[in-house]
């Protein structure tokens, strides 16, 4: 599938599948075809996020952590907007 998507010419690969075995295989294939590709990976498991980070899987985003940050950012933006009026 990665060959059909022209991964050899891509600048970035974004992976958001829950199957961690597939994630590692996709990264290995993408890097074999395109050693300079940037990889971005989503995971929902903190232990897996640490492992992927240790394996230099690219930029790893932990789903729950990112959701918490987005919610906090929204609350702070809404709070600032209401105090400005």
C-alpha positions in Angstrom: 0.0 0.0 0.0 2.8 2.5 0.8 4.4 2.0 -2.6 1.0 2.8 -4.3 0.8 6.0 -2.3 4.2 7.1 -3.7 5.8 7.1 -0.2 9.3 7.3 -1.9 8.5 10.9 -2.8 6.5 11.8 0.4 7.9 14.2 3.0 5.8 12.9 5.8 3.9 9.7 6.9 1.1 10.1 9.4 0.0 6.9 11.1 -3.1 6.8 13.2 -3.9 3.1 13.4 -4.4 1.3 16.8 -2.4 -1.8 15.7 1.1 -1.2 16.9 2.6 -4.1 15.0 1.4 -2.5 11.8 2.8 0.9 12.9 6.3 -0.6 13.2 6.0 -2.3 9.8 4.8 0.8 8.1 7.6 2.9 9.5 10.2 0.3 8.5 8.8 0.1 5.0 8.5 3.8 4.6 12.1 4.4 5.8 13.4 1.7 3.5 11.8 3.4 0.5 12.4 6.9 1.7 15.1 7.3 4.5 14.5 11.0 5.0 10.7 10.7 5.6 9.3 12.3 8.7 6.9 10.0 10.6 4.1 11.1 12.9 2.4 8.4 15.0 -0.7 8.4 17.2 -1.1 6.0 20.1 -3.5 5.6 23.0 -1.2 3.7 25.2 1.4 5.5 27.4 3.8 2.5 27.5 3.6 2.1 23.8 4.2 5.9 23.3 7.4 5.5 25.4 8.5 2.5 23.4 7.9 4.1 20.1 9.8 7.1 21.2 12.7 5.0 22.3 12.7 3.2 18.9 12.9 6.6 17.2 9.5 6.0 15.5 9.2 9.8 14.8 7.0 12.3 16.5 4.6 10.3 18.8 1.3 11.7 20.0 -0.5 10.1 22.9 -4.2 10.4 22.2 -5.4 11.1 25.8 -2.6 13.6 26.4 -3.3 15.5 23.2 -7.1 15.6 24.0 -6.4 16.9 27.5 -4.1 19.7 26.1 -6.7 20.7 23.5 -9.5 20.8 26.2 -7.3 22.9 28.5 -6.4 25.3 25.6 -10.1 25.7 24.8 -11.0 26.4 28.4 -8.2 29.0 28.7 -9.2 30.7 25.4 -12.8 30.9 26.4 -11.9 32.2 29.9 -9.7 34.9 28.4 -12.4 35.9 25.9 -15.0 36.2 28.6 -12.8 38.4 30.8 -11.9 40.7 27.8 -15.6 41.7 27.5 
